[in-house]
Amino acid sequence: MKIQWVPKRLSGKRRRLLEALRAGASPLDQHDALYDLALVHQVASPIASLAAARGEPLPARWRERLQQVRAQNLIFELHLKELTQILDGLEVPWFVTRGAARLADPLIPDRNCGDVDLYVLPSDWPQIEAALTALPDFERDVQRGEKNRSTRHFNWRPSAALALDFHLGISPFHSEGGDQFAVLMERRIRNAAGVWVLPPEDDYGMALIEALIEAPANRLRRLWELELLLARLSEGERQRMRRRFGLRRWAHRLPEQIFTRLQGTTSMQKREQLLVRYSGLSLLILASRRPLRQTRDSIGLMLRRFRT
């Protein structure tokens, strides 16, 4: 089943059904027809895991998906451990977010991990690129206009293909590096698996930024994770997070509002990445405490990209 970047529309009724399956308020074996939608919104294996933990019978597709994700994540963990040793050997600061950070800190059980999102300082990228290029099984993937983008790509094939996305800035609409990014590097911590991650305040801040710039391509899984990350923070920690990432007090409400109104609509499906990206930029500007500066930096970044 091909899963598009902008996922299929999730109606309010079906959203409530998926939430009921998550909470155990409705038995999974009575809602097998929801499987494709749950898969698209990246909640099929978490829902199956929660149902199995409650002792519920699992329909065949849900059970197979759960087994598949568990096997994939075990391989992912082994490779992430090896990658940690390689990067630590270079003595450069780095950290991971998204799925790689969730392996040792699962907000929802058996969340599928696809690629590895790593963050490194722009000044360290040449050293990292040279070191990985010299190793077997690492293949540099150069994409169009990359010199003016904040992400660099490697394909790694230790046993199965694994995409490594090295981010040189907080988001595609932030200039590479910068003081804010350097502060995040200083605040990183080791998790239980020995991988560098962000502390709870910054973990949520990065997740919120990502949810804003990818709206309305967000999936239900992301909303569940945002909800749980936010619940970890005290009001003082939430305030510090907003100040550190330059966000308004109500910014955390925007992903849910956009998900409800625009996610998966026909206009977003047809325009795909272009319209979604510009919608994400608009949200980032709307949520920013420094909208004029964010607008100037983001437009400047896009103009440099169009000139390539």
N, C-alpha and C positions, 0 to 999 in steps of 0.2 A: 504494500500500500504506500503510494507516494504521498508524503506529507508536505504541503506547501508552507512557505515561510509565514504567510498570513493564514492562520488556521480557520477552519470552518466555523461559521457563526454558532455561538452557543446561546440559545434562547434562555429566557428566565426560567421556564419550566424545566428544561433539561439541566440547567445549572442547579436548581433546587434538588433534582434527583441525584446528581453527582455528589452534592453536599450531603445528602441523606445517606448515600452509600459510604461516604467517608466517615460519618458519625455512627454508622451501624443502625440508623433509624429505619433502614429498608434492606432486605436481604439481597445479596448480589445475584443469586441464582434466579431471581425474578426479573433481572434487568440486563440480560446478556446482550440485548439489542443496542445497549449504550456503549458497547466495547469500542467501536471505531471512533466515536466522538471522544471517549476517554483517552484513547491512544493519541489522537491528534492534540489533545490538550495536556498530554504528558502526565496523566494521573491514573492510567490503567494499572501499572504495577503497584503504585502506592495503595490504591483502593483494594487490589487483590491481596496485598500484604496485610492490610488492616483487617480484611474479612477473614483471612486465614488465621490471624492471631486470635480472633473471636471464636474460632472453631466452625465458621460457616463453610459449606461446600462451595467450591469454586467451579464455575463453568470452564470448559476445556481451554478456550482462548485466553481467558484471564490467567489460568494456572500456567499455561505455556509462556505467556509474556512475563510473568513473575520469575519463572525459572531462567528465562533468557536474560533478563536484566541482572539477576543475581550473579549469573556466570560472567557476564560482561563486566560488571563492577569489580569482581574478584581480580580479573585480568588487569583492569584499569588501576586498581590499587597497587599491584605489583609493579607496573610500569611507572606509576607516579613515584614510588619509592626509589626506583632506579634514576628517574629524572631528577629527583631531589638531590641525590648524591652527585650527579653530574654538575648541576648548577651551583651547589654549595662548594664544589671543588674549584669553581671559577672565582669564588670569594666576591661575588657581586650580590647586592640586595635584590630580592624578588618576592612576589607572593602570588597566590592563586585565588580565584573567586569562583562563583557558580558551582558546577557539579564537582569539581576537584576539591573544593572546600567543604562540600556536604558529605563526602564519603566518611570522614571521621566525626562529622557533626550533622547527622541526618535530621533535618527538620520534619520531613515526611519520610516514611520508611521506603527503602528500595527505589529510590529516585534514580532514573537512568542517567548515566554520565556519558556524554558524547565526546566532545573534544576537551582540551585543556586550555583554559584561559589564564595566561600568565601576565604579570605586570612587571616591567623592568624600566630602569632609567634610560632615557635616550642615549646618554653618554656611554652606557655599558653595552648597548646593542652591538656595536662592531665586534667587541670581544666575544660576546655570546654567539653571534652569527658565525664567526671564524671557527670557534671551538666545535660547534655542532656540525658544521659543514665537513670538518675533518674526521668526524666519527662515522662508522658504518651505520647504515639503516636510517640516517637522517638526510632528507632531501628538501632543499630550499624551494619554496613555492612562491614565485614572484608574481604578484597580481598587478593589473594595469593601474598606473597612477600611484603606485605604492609610495613613492618618495614624498608625496604630499599627504599621506594618510598616517594615522597613528597606530596601525597594526601591521605586524610582520608575521609571515607564515612559514611553518615547517611541517612536512609530513614525516612521521616517524613510523617505521615498520619493524618493531622488535619481534612481534609475532602476529599482530593484526594491525591494520592501518590506524594510526592515531594522529589526529590533527592537533598541532600546537600553535596557538594564536598568542603572539607576544604583543602586548599593548604597551605603547610608549606614553600613554596619557590616560586620564580618567575616563574619557569617552571619545567617540569620533568627532564630537563637536567642542572638544577642549583642545587647546594647543598642546603640542607634545611637551611632556615634562611640566615644569613650573613649580612654584613654591608649594602649592597645595599637594601636588603629587609627591614631592620630596618628604613632606610631613607624614603622609601615609606610609611611605617606606620606613620612616623612623619608628612608626607605631606598630609595625607588624609583629606577630607573635608566632611561636611554634604551636601547632595543634597536637592532638594525641598521637597522630601518625608521623610526627616529625616534619610536617610540611608547613611552610610559611603561609600564614593567613592573616586577615585583619581582625582586630578586636571587635566585640559586638557593635559598638557605635558605628565604626567605619564599615563593617560588614553590611549593616543595614543601609548605610548611606550609599554604598556602591550599588547594592541591589536596587535601591530606589532610583538612582540615576539611570541604571540600565532599563528599568521598567518604563521610565519616562521617554527615553530616546527610542525605544522599540515599540512603543504604543502606536497604533492599535494592533500590533502583531503579537501581543502578549498572549500567553496561554494560562489556563486556570491554575496550573502548577505554580506559576510565578506568583500569583496572587496569594495562594496558600502560604508560600514561603515568606513573602513580605509580611503577611499578617503575624506569623510566628516570630520573625526577626524583630518586628516592632514591639511585640509583647515582652521581649526580653529586657527592654530599656526602661529605665525610670524617666520621669519627666525631665530631670536635669540632663540625663544622657541624650534624650531626644533633642533638647535645646542645643547642646554642644554639637550634635551631629548636624543640625540645620545650619549652624554657624560655620562649621568646618567645610560643608559642601555648598554653602551659599544658597540655601533653599528657604522658601517662605514657610510659615508655620503650618499652612494647610496643604503643602506639596504632597504629603503622604496619601491624601485622598484622591489625587488625580488618576493614578493607574486604575483604581476600581471604577471611577466615573467614566473614563474612556473605554474601559473594557465593556461596560454595560451599554454604552451608547454607540460606539463605532467599531468595536472588534468584529472582524469577519464580515463587515458590510460589503455590498457589491462593489462600491467605489474603491474600497481598499484592496479587494481581491484582484480587480482588473489592473490597477496601477502598480500593485505589489510594492517593491522596495522604494521606488522614488517617492510616492505619496506618503508612505509610511515614514520614511526618513524625515521628510519635511514636516510631517505632523509631530514627530518626535522632537525636532528642533523647536517647533512652536511651543510645545509643552515645556521644554527645558527653559525657554525664555520666560514663559508665563510663571513658572515655579521659582525662577531665580530672584534672589534678593538684589542682584546687580544686573538687571535686564539689558541695560544699554551696553555694558561691557561684554556680556554674553553674546548679544547680537553682533557687536563689532567683531569679536574674536571668531564667532562661528561663520559669519559671512566671509570674512577674510580667508578662513580655512577652505571654504567651498570654492571661492574664486581661484585659489591656487590649484585646486583639484581640476577645475574646468579647463585650466590652461595647459594641462598635461596631455 
